[in-house]
């Protein structure tokens, strides 16, 4: 079977098709519901590959290892012809507090690995990053800039939505940028298996972006996309990758939030879905619709 497009969300909330908006639900309902379901060795336990009319979708789950295993399972399964497959990687993310607003959808113009190199406490007492040439030689993937710019020009004026509570939440956050209404942006994605947050991590993300000479500033902190890009590069498919992320929180501590308050009792997904949370007001469901609106247009163009 020839796969024309692969959609890669990372997680959902319950079973796909249940009507609850996670990263994959809206894409599942629109493109693959009612199609064929395949079990593949190497997918995340319990997940399937859903295929309909040449479009495939599966959930990778969090992190670079899960994502790599998922992609390898699909690319190496003899039942599927992936030779001309285009990939749309989608998901939510934390974003650069200086220049993004929650609800923004960001298109990747470069993928860099946040974890490679040396993260140490420097002599000033702050977390510091030092590159290691032996590791960092494979720490960045830069798609064709002309192609990315063409995609960006096709989606940059799409209208995105927000909520009154999110506007108020961001307005009271002294650390965030002054803009509160979301829009489509283009920037560098920094991928880490570690869910980091705070000024040291923010500064390091900018340093890594500069080190690799990325064409646009750091905007997105995610946990999977450099793995998507690197695996596809190995198979000669990197130029057929488009990645978008929607902002559901910022990389600073907002409105008095602390690490203990955010993570001591709740995992990320539970915390983000609470009615009154310290990470993202009530933006999550609206953000998923923003992600789908932009993603659907990209798929139309593929």
N, C-alpha and C positions, 0 to 999 in steps of 0.2 A: 504494500500500500504506500502510495506517495504522500508524504506529509508536506503540505504547502506552507502552513503557519503553525508554530508552536507557541502557545501562551503559557507563561510560567509565573503564576502567583506563588506566594510562599506559604501562607496559612489561610485558613478560613475558620468560621465559628460554627462548630458542629458539622454535619454532613452537607456536602454540596447539594444544592437544590432545595434546601429547607427554607429559603426566603430571607435568611439572616445575612446581612452584608459583611463579609470579610473581604479579603483581597480577591478571591476567585469567584464569588457567588454570581455577580452580575455578568461576568464573562462566560461562566458556565451556562447560565440561563440563555444568554443570547446566541452562543456559538456552538455548543456541543451537547446540550441536553437532548436526550432521545437518540443519541448516536451509539456507536459501538464502545464497549468497555473492555480494556485489555489489562491483564495482569502481567507485569514485567519483573523479572528478577533484578533487584537493584533499586527499585522505587522505595520510597519511605514505607515502612510496614503499614499495611491496610489501605494504601493509596492505589489508584488505578489511573491508566491513561485513557482519557475520553477523546474519541475521534468522531468527527462528523464533517463531511464534505471537504476533506483535506485539511481541516483545522483540528489541532490537538491541544489538550490542556491537562495538566496535572499539578498538584501541589508539591513543592520541593521540601517544605518545612525549613526551619531556621538554620542558618550557618553555611559556610563554604563546603563542608564535607557532605552534608545532605544534598546540597545543590549539585555538586560534582557527580555524586553517585546517581542522582536522578537523570542528569543529562547523559551520562555515559550509558545508562540503561536504555535510553531511547535511541541514541545514536548507534549503538552496537546491536540492537535487536534486528535480526534478519527479516523480520516481517515488514519493516518500514524502510522506505527510500527517503533519506533525509538530505540527498545531495543538493537540492535546491531550496531547502527549508529556510524560511525566515522565522526569527524568534523575536517575540515581544515579551520582555521581562517586566513584570508589573509588581507593585507593592507599595506599602506605606514606609515612612522613614522619619528620622529626626533630621532637622535641617539647620543650616547656618543662621544663628539668631540675628546676625548683623544685617541680613539682606533678604530674608524670606519671611513669609507669613503662613500660618497654619491654613491648610487648604490649597496652597500652591501645588501645581504639578510641574515637576522638573524633568527635562529630557537630558539624558547623559551624553556629554561630549567627550568624556574620558572616564576610565575606571582605574582607580589606584588602590593598592593593598595597604591598609592602615597598619597591619600587624607585622609586616616584614621590617627588619632593622632591629634597633635596640631601644626599648622603652625603659628608662632608668630614672631614678631620682637624682637630679643634678646637684651640683655644689650649692645652688641657691635654694635647695629644698623643694623645687618644683619638678613635676614629671617632665622629662625631656626625651626627645627622640634623636637618635643618631642613625643615619643610613649605613648600610653594609653593602658594599658594591657586589659582593658575591650572592647576596640574597635579592637585592633590589633590582638586579638586572631583569627580572621577570615580574616586577611589581606593578606594572602599568600597561594598560591596553588603550590605544587611541584609535577610535574608529575614523573612517574617512570623513574629514571635516566638511567637505562639500555635500556629502549625502546627509549628514546630521543637520547642516544648515537648511537644506531643502525641506527636511521633515519639520524642523522648527518653524520655518516660515509658513508651513501649512497648518500649524496648530497654535501658533502664538497668540492668536486673537480669539480663541475659544473662550466663551464666558464661563467662569467658575463660580461656585456658590460658597457661602459661609453661613454662620448662624449668629444671632444677636449675642448669645452667651460667649461665643468665641471672640467676637469683636470686643466685648467688654473685658474678657480675660486678657487679651493681648494689649489692650489699651492700658491696663493696670500693671503690665509687666515692664518695668523700667529697662530691662536688659534687651528687650526685643526691638526690632526695627520699627520705624514709625508707621509703615504701611500695614494695614489690617485686612484689606480686601485681596483675595487670592488671584493669582494669574499664572500663566504658563511661562516657565523660565528654562534656561539651558545652562548646565554647569557640570562640574566634576563630581563623581560619586566616589566616596571613600568607604571601602568595605572592611569590616572587622568582625570577627567572631565574638568580640567583646562588646557588650552594650555600654559604651562609655558616655560620659556627660560631664560638662564643666569647662572652665576656662582653659585649663591645661590641655585637655583633649582638643578643644576648638583651635587653639594655637598650633598644636602639632598637625592637625588636619590641614591647616593652611600651609605649614612648612613642607609637608609631604607633597601637596599639590604643586608648590613652587619647585621642589626638588626634581620632580618628573617633567617639568615644563608643560603642564597641562594647558590646553588652549583657553579654558575658562576657569573662574574661581571655584573653590570648594563650596558646594551647596548642600550635598546630601551625605548623610551617614547611614549606611545600610549594612546588612550582614551577609549578602549573597552575590552581588552583581559582578565583582571582579572574577569570581569563580565561573559564572556564566560566560563572561567574555573570554576568559583564558581557555576553557574547555572548547568553546566554539572556534577559537583561533587554532587550536591543535587540529581541528577537523576541517579547516579552511572555510569556516562559516562566520567568522567574526564580523565581516562586512555586511552580513545579513541580520545583525542584531540591532534591535532598538530597545532601550530600557527607559522606563518612566517610573517615577516615584511621586507619591503625594505626601505632603508634610502633615503629620498628625501631632508633632511636638517639636520643640526647638532644642538645640544642643546646650542650652544654658538651664540653670535651675530657675523656674518661673515662679513669681509671686510667693517667695518664701519656701518653696519646696526644698526638701533635703533628701539625701540618699536613703536615710533610714525611713523617712515617711513614704518614699516612693516604692521601696523594694523589700522592706523587712517582712511584710505580711502578704503581698500580692505579687504574682507574676505579671509580666508586662501586659499580656492580652487582657487579663482580668481588670487590671488597673485602668487601662485605656477605655474600657467599656463602662466603668462606673459613672453614675450620673454626675457626681461631684468629684472629679479627680484633679490631681495637681500637675498633670502632664499636658492635657489637651482639651480642657473644657468639654464641649459636647461635639467636637468637630468630626469624630471618627466616621459615622455613617455618611455625613455629607462629603467627607473626603473620599470615601469609596466611590461615591457617585461622580465626583470630579475626575478621579482616576479612570473610571469606565468611560466617561464622556470623551476624554482625550484618547484613551486607548482604542475605542471603537473607531474613531476617525483615522488613527494610524493604520488599523487593520484594513479599513476601506482603501487606503492608499497603497497597501502592500500588493 
